[in-house]
Amino acid sequence: MDNLTYLMAAYFHEDWSLHQETWQDVVDEFVHDDPIRVRAVPDEIDALLCASATIEDLDERLMELGCAYDPTEGSRAWLAAVRDRIRVDG
């Protein structure tokens, strides 16, 4: 999950909102900045979603990956939306 860790820690860090207005803008920046890493992220998101039995497990894992974004729609739905946006944009 190196590529997903990079996305979370480097783009969704605690100051992400100082650089972009929305999570969608953050994902678009990542897609633009790092097209090599982008290719692996959707599969890594799928693996994380499958490995996380509960929302609490998923939230904890996201924090371990360096993610400081708090999705209002819930972590599972947000990660699926990130994955889908990358697949379309990437």
Contacts in CASP RR format, 6 or more apart in sequence:
PFRMAT RR
TARGET T0000
AUTHOR 0000-0000-0000
METHOD contacts of the structure
MODEL  1
MDNLTYLMAAYFHEDWSLHQETWQDVVDEFVHDDPIRVRAVPDEIDALLC
ASATIEDLDERLMELGCAYDPTEGSRAWLAAVRDRIRVDG
1 44 0 8 1.000
1 47 0 8 1.000
1 48 0 8 1.000
1 65 0 8 1.000
2 40 0 8 1.000
3 37 0 8 1.000
3 38 0 8 1.000
3 40 0 8 1.000
3 41 0 8 1.000
3 44 0 8 1.000
4 40 0 8 1.000
4 41 0 8 1.000
4 44 0 8 1.000
4 45 0 8 1.000
4 48 0 8 1.000
4 65 0 8 1.000
5 65 0 8 1.000
5 66 0 8 1.000
6 34 0 8 1.000
6 37 0 8 1.000
7 30 0 8 1.000
7 37 0 8 1.000
7 41 0 8 1.000
8 62 0 8 1.000
8 65 0 8 1.000
8 66 0 8 1.000
8 67 0 8 1.000
9 65 0 8 1.000
9 66 0 8 1.000
9 67 0 8 1.000
11 26 0 8 1.000
11 27 0 8 1.000
11 29 0 8 1.000
11 30 0 8 1.000
12 23 0 8 1.000
12 26 0 8 1.000
12 66 0 8 1.000
12 67 0 8 1.000
12 68 0 8 1.000
12 69 0 8 1.000
13 66 0 8 1.000
13 68 0 8 1.000
14 68 0 8 1.000
16 26 0 8 1.000
16 68 0 8 1.000
16 69 0 8 1.000
19 26 0 8 1.000
19 29 0 8 1.000
20 26 0 8 1.000
20 29 0 8 1.000
23 69 0 8 1.000
23 71 0 8 1.000
23 78 0 8 1.000
23 82 0 8 1.000
24 85 0 8 1.000
26 69 0 8 1.000
27 82 0 8 1.000
27 85 0 8 1.000
27 86 0 8 1.000
27 89 0 8 1.000
28 85 0 8 1.000
28 89 0 8 1.000
30 37 0 8 1.000
30 38 0 8 1.000
30 86 0 8 1.000
31 38 0 8 1.000
31 86 0 8 1.000
31 89 0 8 1.000
31 90 0 8 1.000
35 90 0 8 1.000
38 86 0 8 1.000
38 90 0 8 1.000
39 90 0 8 1.000
41 82 0 8 1.000
41 83 0 8 1.000
41 86 0 8 1.000
42 83 0 8 1.000
42 86 0 8 1.000
42 87 0 8 1.000
45 79 0 8 1.000
45 80 0 8 1.000
45 82 0 8 1.000
45 83 0 8 1.000
46 83 0 8 1.000
48 58 0 8 1.000
48 61 0 8 1.000
48 79 0 8 1.000
49 58 0 8 1.000
49 76 0 8 1.000
49 79 0 8 1.000
49 80 0 8 1.000
51 61 0 8 1.000
52 58 0 8 1.000
52 61 0 8 1.000
52 76 0 8 1.000
55 74 0 8 1.000
55 75 0 8 1.000
55 76 0 8 1.000
58 75 0 8 1.000
58 76 0 8 1.000
58 79 0 8 1.000
59 75 0 8 1.000
62 75 0 8 1.000
62 79 0 8 1.000
69 78 0 8 1.000
71 77 0 8 1.000
71 78 0 8 1.000
73 81 0 8 1.000
END
